[in-house]
């Protein structure tokens, strides 16, 4: 007795679905884990490098300011400023010409009186009670930096330094006003995420500058807990990475607050998107598996049913080795034994049926045209009516009516070229209304072509591909051109679009599918190619030209001699 076997459909569905589901699960876990880890590592590295670069910019700025201060201090150490005011002012002007970020250079004596300044600025005459003068005398060994001030909508910072002059016989204070606007601009241009910001503060945690002043109190609390280095902290519901460093040669510190929420959102979005796509992919695969398994098993069942008819004939069956396999194969094997006796008779009949078979193939190939266009168009019409766009809906209904009237053509396979172009125009009008003028189209047709006939539905599938694959996600206005000419006894129809184009490898695959029935690349174009070859012979052809980001042109060639024929 034979062991009961499962059908091909059941076996194929269970095994492929199980393996594919496991594969998708393992892939999802691996990809998500790798993505989260990689993003975290990259984020930390980017934050660290970005923060160091910001600190380096500040240090460069302040070091340049200190260099100017030290240069002036060395100059005045053995220099009698009072006796050489004009020369000293020229010296200050030379410094300002080299350092355009300096707004003011001035020197005050020990009583706060202005001794000399550059020729462009107009500093105060008495600085005895000014903060910069007081701080310079309180801390004579360092350069003192003021808080940020604003003048004429520009930020500037004052540097003051205690300095001896006139061979050490007197002492005074150097004042330098530096433009801080470029640093503020660089802060604004630093990519720290939404609400990311930078805080400059002194040793007493007094804020000198903040690019986001709304969080000052919370920022200071966080900065006091860090001192130096990195730390992650949530402030007002926002997850920040905080990097703190001291500006070299100053008592100032910089706190860089980078918003991590953008990365967190990106990770969550990636996981949700990937899981959703995986689920959709699995569902799609299950549907595809059901479809494929049905396609594999149903023909065998039908063939077995047809072969069973042969069994009714009383012919002797020769000894035949039984084939083992699935349930369908075993049943097919029993029927095949009977079919073998009828092969010679059937061979003769096949020759007579070849011509009829060509017509059947032509109609079968033509029936491959995708019917979903009707459903999508009807959905669009309903949407237009619901949206109050009755005029647009009316145009779509009219175009759809003309479209299917020509498609049916009273059952005729061969129609005038005029009808084929009209059919394409109605299709384009419907799609143009559906996609709300996201593309334009034009027809440039040699009038002589209207006197010829063609197998129907050779333009619409190509136009459909151009819209779906070339223009659907196109940024800008897409263009489709249909050009018809007659040259060298060939009718040449070119369908051009300015979409994304195709790789040469993709074009080669489509060409290969023309020759190999097992390859299903470019089903629409392949369908047209096969129908043209069946009806018009080898002179008919389909040629593809495409350039990435420029567009695609499909060329159809039909011999004029064959195009004279039409159905009665």
C-alpha positions in Angstrom: 0.0 0.0 0.0 1.1 3.5 -0.8 1.7 5.9 2.1 -0.8 8.8 2.0 1.0 11.9 0.8 0.3 15.6 1.1 -0.7 17.6 -1.9 2.0 19.8 -3.6 0.0 22.9 -2.5 0.0 21.9 1.2 3.7 20.8 1.2 4.9 23.9 -0.6 2.9 26.3 1.5 3.9 24.9 4.9 7.6 24.5 4.3 8.2 27.7 2.5 6.1 29.8 4.9 7.8 28.2 8.0 11.4 28.8 6.6 10.6 32.3 5.4 9.0 33.3 8.6 12.0 32.1 10.6 14.3 33.9 8.2 12.4 37.2 8.5 12.4 36.9 12.3 16.1 36.3 12.6 16.9 39.0 10.0 14.7 41.5 11.9 16.3 40.8 15.2 19.8 41.0 13.7 19.2 44.1 11.7 17.5 46.0 14.5 20.1 45.0 17.0 23.0 46.0 14.7 21.2 49.3 13.8 20.6 50.3 17.4 24.2 49.4 18.4 25.7 51.2 15.3 23.6 54.3 15.8 24.5 54.5 19.4 28.3 54.1 18.7 28.1 56.6 15.8 26.1 59.1 17.9 28.5 59.0 20.8 31.5 59.4 18.5 29.8 62.3 16.6 28.8 64.0 19.8 32.4 63.7 21.2 34.0 64.9 18.0 31.5 67.7 17.5 32.0 68.9 21.1 35.7 68.8 20.8 35.5 70.8 17.6 33.3 73.4 19.2 35.8 73.6 22.2 38.7 74.0 19.8 36.9 76.9 18.0 36.4 78.7 21.3 40.0 78.0 22.4 41.3 79.3 19.2 39.2 82.4 19.5 40.3 83.1 23.1 43.9 82.2 22.5 44.0 84.7 19.6 42.6 87.3 21.9 45.2 86.5 24.6 48.0 86.7 22.0 46.9 90.2 21.1 46.9 91.1 24.8 50.3 89.6 25.5 51.7 91.4 22.4 50.5 94.8 23.6 51.9 94.0 27.1 55.3 93.2 25.7 55.2 96.4 23.7 54.4 98.7 26.5 56.7 97.1 29.1 59.7 99.3 28.1 57.6 102.0 26.2 56.7 105.5 27.3 53.2 105.7 26.0 52.6 109.2 27.3 55.5 110.5 25.2 54.6 108.5 22.1 50.8 108.5 21.9 50.6 109.0 18.2 53.1 106.2 17.4 51.4 103.9 19.9 47.9 104.7 18.3 49.4 103.8 14.9 50.7 100.6 16.4 47.2 99.7 17.7 45.8 100.5 14.3 48.2 98.1 12.7 47.0 95.3 15.1 43.4 96.1 14.2 44.1 95.9 10.5 45.5 92.4 10.9 42.7 91.3 13.3 39.4 92.5 11.9 37.5 91.0 14.8 38.8 93.7 17.2 36.5 96.6 17.7 38.5 98.7 20.3 42.1 98.9 21.6 42.8 101.2 24.5 45.3 101.6 27.4 44.5 103.2 30.8 46.8 104.3 33.5 46.6 103.2 37.1 44.0 105.9 37.8 41.7 104.7 35.1 42.5 107.6 32.7 42.7 106.9 29.0 46.2 107.3 27.8 46.0 106.0 24.3 43.7 104.2 21.9 43.3 103.3 18.3 42.3 105.9 15.8 39.0 104.3 14.9 37.2 103.7 18.2 36.0 106.1 20.8 36.4 104.5 24.3 35.4 106.0 27.6 37.9 108.5 29.1 37.6 107.4 32.7 37.4 103.6 33.5 38.2 103.7 37.2 34.7 102.3 38.1 34.3 100.0 35.1 34.2 96.2 35.7 37.0 95.5 33.2 39.3 97.9 35.0 38.5 96.7 38.5 38.9 93.0 37.6 42.2 93.6 35.8 43.6 95.1 39.0 42.1 92.4 41.2 43.7 89.6 39.2 46.8 91.1 37.6 48.3 87.8 36.5 45.6 86.7 34.1 43.6 88.0 31.2 40.1 88.9 32.3 37.1 88.3 30.1 33.9 90.1 30.5 30.4 88.8 30.0 28.9 89.1 26.5 27.7 92.6 25.6 25.7 93.8 22.6 26.2 96.9 20.6 24.6 97.7 17.2 23.0 94.3 17.2 26.5 92.6 17.5 27.9 90.6 20.4 31.3 91.6 21.7 33.5 90.6 24.7 36.0 92.8 26.6 39.4 91.5 27.5 41.4 93.4 30.2 44.9 92.8 31.4 47.0 94.5 34.1 50.3 95.7 32.5 53.4 97.7 33.5 54.7 100.3 31.1 57.4 102.9 30.8 60.1 100.5 32.0 58.0 99.4 34.9 57.7 102.8 36.4 54.0 102.9 35.9 51.2 100.4 35.5 47.8 100.4 33.7 45.2 98.3 32.1 44.9 97.1 28.5 41.4 97.0 27.1 40.5 95.0 24.0 36.9 94.7 22.6 36.5 91.6 20.5 33.6 90.9 18.1 31.9 87.7 19.3 29.3 87.6 16.6 31.0 84.9 14.4 31.2 82.6 17.4 27.5 83.1 18.1 26.8 82.4 14.4 28.9 79.2 14.6 26.9 78.2 17.7 23.7 78.6 15.7 25.1 76.5 12.8 26.3 73.7 15.1 24.0 70.6 14.6 23.0 69.8 18.2 19.4 68.7 17.4 16.2 70.4 18.4 16.7 72.6 21.5 20.4 71.6 21.5 22.4 74.5 22.8 25.7 75.8 24.2 26.4 77.6 27.5 29.5 79.6 28.4 30.0 80.2 32.1 32.6 81.3 34.6 34.2 79.5 37.5 31.3 80.6 39.7 28.8 79.0 37.3 27.6 82.4 36.3 26.2 82.2 32.7 28.2 84.4 30.3 26.2 83.3 27.2 23.5 80.7 26.4 22.1 80.0 22.9 18.9 78.7 24.6 18.2 80.8 27.7 14.9 79.0 28.6 16.7 76.3 30.6 19.4 78.4 32.3 18.6 77.3 35.9 18.3 73.6 35.0 21.4 73.8 32.8 23.5 75.2 35.7 22.3 72.4 38.0 23.3 69.8 35.4 26.7 71.6 34.8 27.6 71.7 38.5 27.0 67.9 38.7 29.4 67.2 35.8 32.4 69.5 36.4 34.3 68.1 33.3 33.5 65.4 30.8 30.3 63.7 29.5 27.0 62.9 31.0 23.5 62.1 29.8 20.6 63.9 31.6 17.0 64.7 31.0 16.1 68.4 31.3 12.4 69.5 30.9 11.6 66.1 29.3 14.4 66.2 26.8 17.3 63.7 26.8 20.6 65.6 26.4 24.2 64.5 26.2 26.2 67.2 28.1 29.9 67.7 27.3 31.8 70.2 29.6 35.3 71.5 29.1 37.5 74.4 30.2 38.7 76.9 27.7 42.5 76.8 27.8 44.2 79.9 29.4 40.9 81.2 30.8 38.6 80.5 33.8 35.7 80.0 31.4 34.0 76.7 30.7 31.7 75.6 27.9 28.8 73.2 28.3 27.5 71.6 25.0 23.9 70.2 25.2 23.2 67.8 22.4 19.6 66.6 22.0 19.6 62.8 21.8 15.8 62.7 21.2 16.2 63.0 17.4 18.3 59.8 17.4 15.9 58.0 19.8 13.0 59.0 17.5 15.0 57.8 14.5 15.6 54.4 16.2 12.0 54.0 17.2 10.8 55.0 13.7 13.3 52.6 12.1 12.1 49.7 14.3 8.5 50.4 13.7 9.0 50.8 10.0 11.2 47.7 9.7 8.7 45.6 11.8 5.8 46.9 9.7 7.6 46.1 6.4 8.5 42.7 7.7 4.9 41.9 8.6 3.6 43.2 5.3 6.4 41.2 3.6 5.5 38.0 5.4 1.8 38.5 4.6 2.6 39.2 1.0 4.8 36.1 0.9 2.0 34.0 2.3 -0.4 35.3 -0.3 2.3 34.7 -3.0 3.0 31.2 -1.8 -0.7 30.4 -1.8 -1.0 31.7 -5.3 2.1 29.9 -6.6 1.2 26.6 -4.9 -2.3 26.9 -6.4 -0.7 27.6 -9.8 1.5 24.5 -9.4 -1.1 22.1 -8.2 -4.2 23.2 -10.0 -2.8 22.5 -13.5 -1.7 19.1 -12.4 -5.2 18.4 -11.2 -6.7 19.6 -14.4 -4.2 17.6 -16.4 -4.9 14.5 -14.4 -8.6 15.1 -15.0 -8.1 15.3 -18.7 -5.8 12.3 -18.7 -8.5 10.3 -16.9 -10.6 10.7 -20.0 -8.0 8.6 -21.9 -8.5 5.8 -19.4 -12.0 5.3 -20.7 -10.5 3.9 -24.0 -9.9 0.2 -23.8 -6.2 0.0 -24.8 -3.6 -2.4 -23.4 -1.1 -0.7 -21.1 2.5 -1.7 -21.4 4.6 -2.3 -18.3 5.6 1.1 -16.9 7.8 1.9 -13.9 5.8 3.7 -11.2 6.9 7.2 -10.4 7.0 8.1 -6.7 6.3 11.6 -5.4 3.5 13.8 -4.2 -0.1 12.7 -4.3 -0.7 14.7 -7.5 2.4 13.2 -9.2 1.4 9.7 -8.3 -2.1 10.2 -9.7 -0.7 11.8 -12.8 1.6 8.8 -13.3 -1.4 6.4 -13.4 -3.1 8.6 -16.0 0.1 9.1 -18.0 0.3 5.4 -18.7 -3.0 5.7 -20.6 -1.9 8.9 -22.4 1.2 7.3 -23.9 -1.0 5.1 -26.1 -2.6 8.1 -27.8 0.6 10.1 -28.5 0.9 9.2 -32.2 -2.7 10.1 -32.9 -2.5 13.3 -31.0 0.7 14.3 -32.9 -1.1 14.4 -36.2 -3.9 16.5 -34.8 -1.3 18.9 -33.3 -0.1 19.9 -36.7 -3.6 20.8 -37.8 -4.2 22.8 -34.6 -1.1 24.9 -34.8 -2.7 27.8 -36.6 -5.6 27.8 -34.1 -3.1 27.6 -31.3 -1.4 30.8 -32.5 -4.7 32.7 -32.3 -5.3 31.2 -28.9 -1.9 32.3 -27.7 -2.5 35.8 -29.0 -5.8 36.1 -27.1 -4.2 34.5 -24.0 -1.3 36.9 -24.0 -3.7 39.8 -24.6 -5.7 38.7 -21.5 -2.7 39.3 -19.3 -3.4 43.0 -19.3 -3.8 44.0 -15.6 -7.5 44.6 -14.7 -6.7 46.5 -11.4 -6.7 49.8 -13.4 -10.5 49.6 -13.5 -10.8 49.2 -9.7 -8.3 52.0 -9.0 -10.1 54.4 -11.4 -13.5 53.6 -9.9 -12.1 54.3 -6.4 -10.8 57.6 -7.7 -14.1 58.5 -9.2 -15.8 57.8 -5.9 -13.2 59.9 -4.1 -13.8 62.8 -6.6 -17.5 62.6 -6.1 -17.2 62.5 -2.3 -14.8 65.5 -2.5 -17.3 67.6 -4.5 -15.2 67.4 -7.6 -18.1 66.3 -9.8 -16.7 67.9 -13.0 -13.4 65.9 -12.7 -15.4 62.7 -11.9 -17.5 63.3 -15.0 -14.4 63.7 -17.2 -13.0 60.4 -15.7 -16.2 58.5 -16.3 -16.3 59.8 -19.9 -12.7 58.9 -20.5 -13.2 55.5 -18.8 -16.2 54.8 -21.1 -14.2 55.5 -24.2 -11.2 53.6 -22.8 -13.2 50.3 -22.4 -15.2 50.8 -25.6 -12.0 50.7 -27.5 -10.5 48.0 -25.3 -13.5 45.7 -26.1 -13.6 46.7 -29.8 -16.5 44.3 -30.4 -14.1 41.4 -29.7 -11.7 42.4 -32.4 -8.0 41.9 -31.9 -6.9 44.3 -34.7 -8.0 47.9 -34.6 -7.1 51.1 -36.4 -4.0 53.0 -35.1 -6.3 55.9 -34.6 -8.3 54.0 -32.1 -5.1 52.7 -30.4 -3.9 56.3 -29.9 -7.3 57.4 -28.7 -7.3 54.5 -26.2 -3.9 55.7 -24.9 -5.1 59.3 -24.7 -8.1 58.3 -22.6 -5.9 56.2 -20.3 -3.5 59.2 -19.9 -6.4 61.5 -19.2 -7.7 59.2 -16.5 -4.3 58.9 -14.9 -3.6 62.6 -15.1 -6.9 63.3 -13.3 -6.1 60.6 -10.7 -2.6 61.9 -9.9 -3.8 65.6 -10.0 -1.6 66.8 -12.9 1.7 65.4 -11.6 2.7 64.7 -15.2 2.1 66.1 -18.7 1.7 64.2 -22.0 1.7 64.9 -25.7 1.2 63.0 -29.0 3.2 63.8 -32.2 1.9 61.3 -34.8 2.6 61.2 -38.5 -0.9 61.4 -40.2 0.0 58.5 -42.5 0.0 56.1 -39.6 -3.8 56.5 -39.1 -4.3 54.5 -42.4 -2.8 51.4 -40.8 -4.0 48.8 -38.3 -2.4 47.3 -35.2 -3.1 44.7 -32.5 -4.8 46.6 -29.7 -3.4 47.4 -26.3 0.3 47.9 -27.2 0.6 51.5 -25.9 -1.3 51.4 -22.6 0.8 48.8 -20.7 4.0 50.8 -21.6 2.4 54.1 -20.5 1.3 52.4 -17.3 4.8 51.3 -16.6 6.1 54.8 -17.3 3.7 56.2 -14.7 4.1 53.5 -12.1 7.9 53.0 -12.2 9.2 56.2 -13.8 7.0 59.1 -12.7 5.0 58.0 -9.6 7.5 59.2 -7.1 9.1 61.8 -9.4 9.9 65.1 -7.9 8.6 67.7 -10.3 6.3 67.5 -13.3 6.7 64.3 -15.3 6.4 64.2 -19.0 5.3 61.4 -21.4 5.6 61.8 -25.1 4.1 59.5 -27.7 5.8 60.0 -31.1 4.7 58.1 -34.3 6.7 58.1 -37.5 7.1 55.9 -40.6 10.6 55.1 -41.8 12.1 52.3 -43.9 8.7 50.5 -44.3 8.4 50.4 -40.5 5.9 52.1 -38.3 8.0 53.5 -35.4 6.1 54.4 -32.1 8.3 55.9 -29.3 6.9 56.2 -25.8 9.2 58.6 -23.9 9.2 59.6 -20.2 11.6 61.8 -18.1 11.4 59.6 -15.1 14.1 57.9 -13.1 15.3 55.6 -15.8 16.6 52.0 -15.6 20.0 50.4 -15.1 21.4 48.6 -18.1 21.3 45.3 -16.1 17.6 45.7 -15.7 17.2 46.3 -19.4 19.3 43.2 -20.1 17.0 41.1 -17.8 13.9 42.3 -19.7 15.6 41.4 -23.1 16.5 38.0 -21.6 12.9 37.4 -20.6 11.8 37.9 -24.2 13.8 34.7 -25.0 13.3 32.7 -21.8 9.7 31.9 -20.7 10.8 31.2 -17.2 11.9 34.8 -16.6 9.2 37.2 -15.6 10.9 40.6 -15.8 9.0 43.4 -17.5 5.7 41.4 -17.9 3.9 44.2 -19.7 6.7 44.8 -22.3 7.2 41.1 -22.7 3.5 40.6 -23.4 3.6 43.3 -26.1 6.8 41.8 -27.6 5.3 38.3 -27.8 2.0 39.5 -29.3 3.9 41.6 -32.0 6.1 38.6 -32.9 3.1 36.3 -33.2 1.1 38.6 -35.4 3.8 40.5 -37.5 6.7 38.1 -37.5 10.4 38.8 -37.0 10.4 42.3 -38.4 8.4 43.6 -35.5 10.5 44.5 -32.4 10.6 46.3 -29.1 13.7 48.3 -28.1 14.4 49.9 -24.7 16.6 52.9 -24.2 17.1 54.4 -20.7 19.4 56.7 -18.8 19.3 57.0 -15.0 17.7 60.3 -13.8 17.0 61.3 -17.5 14.3 58.9 -18.6 13.2 55.9 -20.6 12.1 55.5 -24.2 10.4 52.3 -25.4 10.5 51.9 -29.2 7.9 49.7 -31.0 8.5 48.7 -34.6 5.8 47.3 -36.8 6.2 46.5 -40.5 3.8 48.6 -42.7 3.0 45.6 -44.9 1.6 43.6 -41.9 -0.1 46.7 -40.6 -2.4 46.9 -43.7 -4.3 43.8 -42.5 -7.4 44.2 -40.5 -10.2 42.0 -39.2 -13.5 42.0 -41.2 
